[in-house]
Amino acid sequence: MPDGMIEPTEDEQKQVADVTNDVAEQVQAAPAPIEERVPVQSDRRPPHNGPQLTPRAIAKAEIFVEGDHVVYPTHGVGKVERIATEEIAGHRLELIHITFEENRMTLRVPVSKARTAGLRKLSTRKQFDEALAVLKGKARVKRTMWSRRAQEYEAKINSGDPMSIAEVVRDLHRNAGQPDQSFSERQIYEAAMDRLAAELAALDQIDKPAAITKLIEFLKTV
């Protein structure tokens, strides 16, 4: 389960969290995505004394409809369950309800904020093939402290950009005969592989384990 995610209770399946006072105050100023069981700080940038990370790219304006598979930067691939107008803190907002079945979580994103939140539709086949091409490149490992590199890798994973996620997989992948990954390297590698596989699975209409197998076989040819 990703960092920051709280295990749902036994009675809880797909319950959307009530809007807290803090969220209500944000909505009055500028409506923001309302997440279930996900701390707001998960999307905050690291302190200024950390490595300089590339800001998340703003997605192009897109129209979402019920049934669409979409990608939310910090949670990966989800599905639009419905789009409905609701009243929150005295404001009527058109909200996109996105479900993440694997984590039994629902995210509500105001339509007006979808673009700036980085919500996007799945990559096209051409775009994803370009991400796969990144896997064929030579690993580019910076000579910096692991803690800084790990922070950069996590930022790439949470960018939602398949090209950036593929870079993490490429840099941390180990073929036969190469030194084994450390525990923390393995964790980040698997998180990146999981995100990449989730989008490939949605594109190819296969399950995630099959997509992971497909990516691993592809890496063996590199």
C-alpha positions as CSV (number, residue, x, y, z in Angstrom):
1,M,0.0,0.0,0.0
2,P,1.5,3.5,-1.0
3,D,2.9,5.7,1.7
4,G,0.3,7.9,3.4
5,M,-2.6,5.5,2.7
6,I,-4.6,4.5,5.8
7,E,-6.0,0.9,5.8
8,P,-9.9,1.1,5.6
9,T,-11.9,-0.3,8.4
10,E,-13.8,-3.6,8.0
11,D,-17.1,-1.9,7.6
12,E,-15.7,0.5,5.0
13,Q,-15.7,-0.4,1.3
14,K,-16.0,2.6,-1.0
15,Q,-17.1,5.3,1.5
16,V,-16.2,8.9,0.5
17,A,-14.9,10.9,3.4
18,D,-16.9,13.8,4.7
19,V,-15.6,17.2,3.9
20,T,-13.6,18.6,6.9
21,N,-13.6,22.2,8.0
22,D,-10.1,22.7,6.5
23,V,-11.2,21.4,3.1
24,A,-14.3,23.6,3.3
25,E,-12.1,26.6,3.8
26,Q,-10.0,25.6,0.8
27,V,-13.2,25.2,-1.3
28,Q,-14.3,28.8,-0.4
29,A,-11.0,30.2,-1.8
30,A,-10.4,27.7,-4.6
31,P,-12.1,24.3,-4.7
32,A,-9.5,21.5,-4.5
33,P,-9.7,17.7,-5.0
34,I,-11.3,16.0,-2.0
35,E,-9.6,12.7,-1.2
36,E,-10.7,9.8,0.9
37,R,-8.2,8.7,3.6
38,V,-5.3,10.5,1.9
39,P,-3.4,13.3,3.8
40,V,-3.3,16.7,2.1
41,Q,0.5,16.9,2.6
42,S,1.0,14.0,0.2
43,D,0.9,16.4,-2.7
44,R,3.1,19.1,-1.1
45,R,6.6,19.7,-2.5
46,P,9.7,18.9,-0.4
47,P,11.4,21.6,1.7
48,H,13.6,24.1,-0.2
49,N,16.7,22.5,1.2
50,G,16.0,19.3,-0.7
51,P,16.9,18.6,-4.3
52,Q,15.5,20.7,-7.1
53,L,12.6,18.8,-8.5
54,T,10.8,19.3,-11.8
55,P,7.3,20.8,-11.2
56,R,4.4,18.6,-12.2
57,A,3.4,19.4,-15.7
58,I,-0.2,20.8,-16.1
59,A,-2.3,18.5,-18.1
60,K,-4.1,19.7,-21.2
61,A,-7.8,20.6,-20.8
62,E,-9.8,17.4,-21.4
63,I,-13.4,16.4,-21.2
64,F,-14.0,13.4,-18.9
65,V,-17.1,11.1,-19.1
66,E,-18.4,8.3,-16.9
67,G,-16.4,5.1,-17.6
68,D,-13.2,6.8,-18.6
69,H,-9.9,5.4,-17.3
70,V,-7.9,8.4,-16.0
71,V,-4.6,9.0,-14.3
72,Y,-4.3,11.2,-11.2
73,P,-0.6,12.0,-10.5
74,T,-0.3,10.8,-6.9
75,H,-2.6,7.8,-7.1
76,G,-2.2,6.4,-10.6
77,V,-4.9,4.9,-12.8
78,G,-8.5,5.2,-11.7
79,K,-11.9,5.1,-13.3
80,V,-14.5,7.9,-13.6
81,E,-17.5,6.5,-11.7
82,R,-19.7,9.5,-12.3
83,I,-19.8,13.3,-12.6
84,A,-22.3,15.1,-10.4
85,T,-23.1,18.5,-9.1
86,E,-22.9,18.7,-5.3
87,E,-23.1,21.4,-2.7
88,I,-20.0,21.8,-0.5
89,A,-19.5,24.6,2.0
90,G,-22.3,26.5,0.4
91,H,-20.8,26.2,-3.1
92,R,-22.3,24.1,-5.9
93,L,-19.5,22.2,-7.6
94,E,-19.4,19.8,-10.5
95,L,-17.3,16.9,-9.2
96,I,-15.6,14.1,-11.0
97,H,-15.8,10.9,-8.8
98,I,-12.8,8.7,-9.5
99,T,-12.6,5.2,-8.0
100,F,-9.3,3.3,-7.4
101,E,-10.5,-0.2,-6.9
102,E,-7.2,-1.6,-5.8
103,N,-7.0,0.8,-2.8
104,R,-10.8,0.9,-2.3
105,M,-10.6,4.7,-2.5
106,T,-12.7,7.4,-4.1
107,L,-11.4,10.8,-5.1
108,R,-13.6,13.8,-5.9
109,V,-12.1,16.4,-8.2
110,P,-13.9,19.6,-9.1
111,V,-14.2,19.8,-12.9
112,S,-12.8,23.3,-12.8
113,K,-9.7,22.1,-11.0
114,A,-9.1,18.9,-13.0
115,R,-6.5,20.4,-15.3
116,T,-4.4,22.1,-12.6
117,A,-4.6,19.0,-10.4
118,G,-2.9,17.1,-13.3
119,L,-5.9,14.7,-14.0
120,R,-5.6,13.3,-17.4
121,K,-6.8,10.5,-19.7
122,L,-4.7,7.5,-20.4
123,S,-1.7,8.0,-22.7
124,T,-2.2,7.2,-26.4
125,R,-0.4,4.1,-27.7
126,K,2.2,6.3,-29.3
127,Q,2.9,8.1,-26.1
128,F,3.2,4.9,-24.1
129,D,5.5,3.4,-26.7
130,E,7.7,6.5,-26.3
131,A,7.8,5.7,-22.5
132,L,8.8,2.1,-23.3
133,A,11.6,3.4,-25.5
134,V,13.0,5.2,-22.4
135,L,13.4,1.7,-20.8
136,K,15.9,0.9,-23.6
137,G,18.2,3.8,-22.6
138,K,21.2,3.7,-20.4
139,A,20.7,4.2,-16.7
140,R,21.5,7.7,-15.6
141,V,22.4,7.5,-11.9
142,K,23.5,10.8,-10.3
143,R,26.4,10.7,-7.9
144,T,24.4,12.2,-5.0
145,M,23.2,10.9,-1.7
146,W,20.6,8.1,-2.0
147,S,18.1,10.1,0.1
148,R,18.1,12.9,-2.5
149,R,17.9,10.5,-5.4
150,A,15.1,8.7,-3.7
151,Q,13.2,11.9,-3.3
152,E,13.6,12.7,-7.0
153,Y,12.5,9.2,-8.0
154,E,9.4,9.5,-5.8
155,A,8.6,12.9,-7.3
156,K,8.9,11.4,-10.8
157,I,6.5,8.6,-9.8
158,N,4.0,11.0,-8.4
159,S,4.2,13.3,-11.5
160,G,1.9,10.8,-13.3
161,D,4.1,11.2,-16.4
162,P,4.8,7.7,-18.0
163,M,8.1,9.0,-19.4
164,S,9.3,10.1,-16.0
165,I,8.1,6.9,-14.3
166,A,9.9,4.9,-17.0
167,E,13.1,6.7,-16.2
168,V,12.8,5.4,-12.6
169,V,12.3,1.9,-13.8
170,R,15.3,2.2,-16.2
171,D,17.6,3.6,-13.6
172,L,16.8,1.1,-10.8
173,H,16.3,-2.1,-13.0
174,R,19.0,-4.8,-12.5
175,N,19.7,-7.4,-15.1
176,A,21.4,-10.8,-14.3
177,G,25.0,-10.3,-13.2
178,Q,24.4,-6.8,-11.9
179,P,24.5,-5.8,-8.2
180,D,21.3,-6.5,-6.3
181,Q,19.1,-3.6,-5.4
182,S,19.0,-2.3,-1.8
183,F,15.7,-2.6,0.1
184,S,14.7,1.0,-0.5
185,E,15.8,0.9,-4.2
186,R,13.6,-2.2,-4.6
187,Q,10.6,-0.5,-3.0
188,I,10.8,2.5,-5.3
189,Y,11.5,0.3,-8.3
190,E,8.3,-1.7,-7.6
191,A,6.3,1.4,-7.0
192,A,7.4,2.8,-10.4
193,M,6.8,-0.6,-12.1
194,D,3.3,-0.8,-10.5
195,R,2.3,2.7,-11.9
196,L,3.7,1.9,-15.4
197,A,2.0,-1.5,-15.4
198,A,-1.4,-0.1,-14.3
199,E,-1.5,2.3,-17.3
200,L,-0.3,-0.5,-19.7
201,A,-3.0,-2.8,-18.3
202,A,-5.7,-0.2,-18.9
203,L,-4.4,0.5,-22.5
204,D,-4.2,-3.2,-23.4
205,Q,-7.3,-4.2,-21.4
206,I,-5.4,-6.8,-19.5
207,D,-4.9,-7.3,-15.7
208,K,-1.9,-5.7,-13.9
209,P,0.0,-8.9,-13.2
210,A,0.0,-9.6,-17.0
211,A,1.2,-6.1,-17.7
212,I,4.0,-6.4,-15.2
213,T,5.1,-9.7,-16.8
214,K,5.0,-7.9,-20.2
215,L,7.2,-5.1,-18.9
216,I,9.7,-7.5,-17.3
217,E,10.0,-9.5,-20.5
218,F,10.5,-6.2,-22.4
219,L,13.3,-5.3,-20.0
220,K,15.0,-8.6,-20.6
221,T,15.5,-7.6,-24.2
222,V,17.2,-4.3,-23.3
